Amino acid sequence: MDAELKLDRWGYEVRTCSDACISAINSFYQQVLNYGRKRSVILDAPRNDPKCVLGNILAAHYLSSSASSRALPFIDAAKSCLNHASSYEKTVFDVVLYLIAPDRDDDLAVELHSMLLKDFPKDLVSLKRAQILCFYMGRPDLSLKLVEQVLPFNVNENYIYGMHAFPLLELGRMEDAEEAGKKGYEINNDDPWSQHALCHVYQFGCRFKEAVEFMGNCARSWSSLSSFMLTHNWWHVALCYLEGQAPITKVRDVYDHCILRELERSDSMAAEVYINAVGLLLRVYVRGELDAFGDRLKVLANTLTNQAFWFLEWHLDILILWVLSFTGEFTKAEDLLNGLKSRVSMMSEKKRQLMLRALSLAECLYKYGKGDYEQALEFLGREFDAPNFKVIGASDEQVDVFTEVYISLLLNTGEPTKAIQGIEKQLKQREGVPFLWRLLEKASLMLGRTEEAVSYGKRARELEAAYFT
C-alpha cells in the first residue's frame, strides 16, 4: 500500500501507509504525557510501517537511553525515507537526532526544540522532551520559557498546565504554580504531573496534612504509572509525614508498601524505584530516625553493589555512594566514584565544568557515609547552595536533603555559627518545618545560648503537635 499523509494527535501530517502506525504513535504520546509504563508501544509504529520516519525516530529516541545500539537501525530506517516525509516529521527527526548525539550541546538542543515548537506549537511531547532536558541542565527558566511559548496555542489542552506548574514552582513562584496545577487538575484530575506539582506546592508551604490527603485521594489513578512516577509520588507522601513529624512508622509503611513493593511487579524499572527509596532513607538518617528501619539500608546496599544500577542517573549514583560507604562497602563505593570521575574527564570542557560540582557532591556523600565529616565538608564547601546542584537531575525538593547534610556537617565539625546562617536561610522559606527549629535549638546550645535554645525547642514542639496529632 502506498504511504499517504495522515494526521497525528496534534493534527500534524505524518506519511504512513498504516493506521496502526499512527495509533501506536498517538498511544506513545499518551504514555509520555501521562507518565505511563507502556512507552514501548512506540516500537509498534515501525513494526506496522517500517518506512514511517516519525515512528522510527521516536522509537530510536525511546531506545537511546537504555539500548543505544538497538536505536541505530531505526535511525537508519528514518534517514532512508526522509525525502518522502512531511515537514513536521523532518523537523522532529532533526531535533531528536541531535538530542541523542553523544556530543550534543544542551543549549543548542533546547534551541532546536524551541524552533520546532514555533512551527508546531501543539506538539506537547516535544515540549515534554525539551523540559526534561532543561531539568537535567538545572534550568527551570528555560523550561518555563518553552511552555509559555506554546501555552496560547494549547489553552484548554490536557497536560499543558502541569507542565506549566513545574518550572514555576522550581523558580519559587508557588502561587502561580498552584494556580496552574489546579487548572491542570480541573481539566484532568488523573494527570499525574498536575497532581505532583500541587503536592510540591503544599509540601513547600508546610501544608503537610493537606498534601497527604490530596495525594491519598489521587492514588487510585497511579497503578498504570511508570515505576519512577508511582514511587516518586509516594516519596512525596512519605516526606510529608517525615517533615510533619508523623509517627516514623507511617514513613516506614510508605517505604515498605508503596515504594519497595513496586519491585514485585514484573514490569518495574528497579533503578527508578531505588532513586526514591534511597533518597527517602537519606532523609530519615539525617533526622536520626534510621534505627526504626532496621536492616533495610543494608538490604539496599547488597542490591546496589550491582553495577547494573550504576551510571544511569547522577542523582542515583550520588545516593548509592552514600549507601555503599555508610554500610562499609568501601571498595565498591570507590569503584563507583572512580567511574564517575572517568566519565567527567571525557566530557566536553563546557559539560565538564558544569559536572565538576556534581562530582564534588559525590565526593562529599562518599565521605559523609564513612563518617569523615571534615573532608565531606571540604568537598561540599562552606558556601553550599543546593540549587546549584540540580544538574545531577534533581528537583529543589530532592536537592534539599543535601542542604540538611551540609548543616549537619557544620554542626558535627564544630561550626554552629555557620550552621545557624544556613538554618535561618531555610527558615525564611519554610518556617513551618519542625526539624529546622530542632537544628537551630542544637546549634544554639552548642554556642551556650540556652534561653534562645529553649525558645526554639518550644517552637519545634508546637509545630510537631500541629500536623498529624
Secondary structure by P-SEA (a helix, b strand, c coil): cbbbbbbcccccccccccaaaaaaaaaaaaaaaaccccccaaaaaaaaccccaaaaaaaaaaacccccccaaaaaaaaaaacccccaaaaaaaaaaaaaacccccaaaaaaaaaaaaaacccaaaaaaaaaaaaaaaccaaaaaaaaaacccccccccaaaaaaaaaaaaacaaaaaaaaaaaaaaacccaaaaaaaaaaaaaaacaaaaaaaaaaaaccccccccaaaaaaaaaaaaaaaaaacccaaaaaaaaccccccccccccccaaaaaaaaaaaaaaaaaacccccccaaaaaaaaaacccccccccaaaaaaaaaaaaaacaaaaaaaaaaaaaaaaaaccaaaaaaaaaaaaaaaaaaaaaacaaaaaaaaaccccccccccccccccccaaaaaaaaaaaaaaaccaaaaaaaaaaaaacccccaaaaaaaaaaaaaacaaaaaaaaaaaaaaaaacccc
